[in-house]
Amino acid sequence: MKASTRSRLSKWEQCYRRRPRSLIGAAAVLVSILLAGSLGSAAGSEPGNRSGLPIPRFVSVKSKPANVRVGPGVDYPLRWTFVRRHLPVEILAEFGNWRRIRDVDGEEGWILAALLSGRRTALVAPWSAAKPVQLLKRSRQNASVSAIVEPRVLVTVDTCAGTWCYVRAQTFSGYIRQSRLWGVYPGEVF
């Protein structure tokens, strides 16, 4: 009887002796994974799509004034300052809480994400300096004219169906060809 007890104890001892090694190894792996994850997220230094939203995308400037910097941080010098709200900008990259943007003139810089809004706005035909653009009452070419709008007028974009967008401002609203707006992508639907 004592021999069987000894064999049981020795088997138990063998299992017991193996466990600490495997537990120590598992604990070391777990600690290294947690440490690497917390260091990476705390630094916030990896560029990428931190918000989970598509890049590139259009947004608008929420605050005025809104400083645009050379790099992603307050230690970088200013490039320019937005003094008007709701202007459309295109987000090109994300870096922590900073967004690299492009404005209608093609200038690029970094702005704090809190100064941006998901509100969709656009500028009417900013590339055609002297030609006014017609807004129509319906989304078809032969519809009656709702308003005639000068280039670079700021509008709020309510919907886009891939070819036409419904836009509005304080004193007018109507449909405009999507290709005549800077602030929406060709074929974009929302």
C-alpha positions, 0 to 999 in steps of 0.5 A, spaced: 500 500 500 505 504 501 508 503 494 502 505 491 501 511 495 509 513 493 507 512 486 501 517 487 505 522 490 511 522 486 506 523 480 503 528 483 510 531 485 511 531 478 505 535 476 506 540 481 513 541 479 511 542 472 506 547 474 510 553 477 514 553 470 508 553 466 505 558 470 511 562 471 512 562 463 505 564 462 505 570 467 511 572 464 508 572 457 502 576 460 506 581 463 510 582 457 503 583 452 500 588 457 506 592 458 507 592 451 500 594 449 500 600 455 506 603 452 504 603 445 497 606 447 500 611 452 505 614 447 499 615 442 505 616 437 503 611 432 500 614 426 494 611 423 486 611 423 485 612 431 478 614 430 476 608 426 473 613 421 475 612 413 481 616 411 481 620 407 474 624 409 471 631 409 469 634 415 468 642 417 472 646 422 468 647 428 471 653 432 474 659 431 479 661 431 482 654 430 490 654 429 493 649 424 500 647 425 506 644 422 506 638 426 502 634 430 503 637 437 502 644 440 510 645 440 510 645 433 509 652 430 503 655 427 502 655 419 495 659 419 489 660 423 482 659 421 477 665 423 471 662 420 467 656 422 464 651 418 469 651 412 470 644 409 477 640 410 479 634 408 482 629 413 488 626 410 491 622 416 490 621 424 496 621 429 493 621 436 488 627 437 491 630 431 488 630 424 492 632 418 488 636 414 488 639 407 484 646 405 480 648 399 487 651 396 491 645 397 495 647 404 496 642 409 497 642 416 495 639 423 489 641 427 487 638 434 481 633 433 476 637 438 476 643 433 473 639 427 466 637 426 463 631 422 458 636 420 458 636 412 459 643 408 462 645 402 464 650 397 461 652 391 465 651 385 471 654 388 476 653 382 471 657 377 473 664 379 467 668 375 462 663 373 456 663 378 452 656 379 445 654 378 441 651 384 435 647 382 429 645 385 429 638 383 435 633 382 435 633 374 438 637 369 432 640 366 429 642 373 427 650 374 432 654 378 432 655 385 438 660 386 444 662 383 450 662 387 457 665 386 463 661 387 466 659 394 459 660 397 459 656 403 453 651 404 451 645 408 450 639 405 444 635 407 444 629 402 448 626 396 446 621 392 452 620 387 451 625 382 446 631 386 447 634 392 442 637 396 445 644 399 442 649 403 444 656 406 441 661 410 437 664 404 437 659 399 437 651 398 437 646 392 440 641 388 447 642 385 451 637 381 456 633 386 462 635 381 461 643 383 462 642 390 469 642 394 467 638 400 464 631 397 467 626 393 465 624 386 460 619 387 459 619 395 452 617 397 450 620 404 
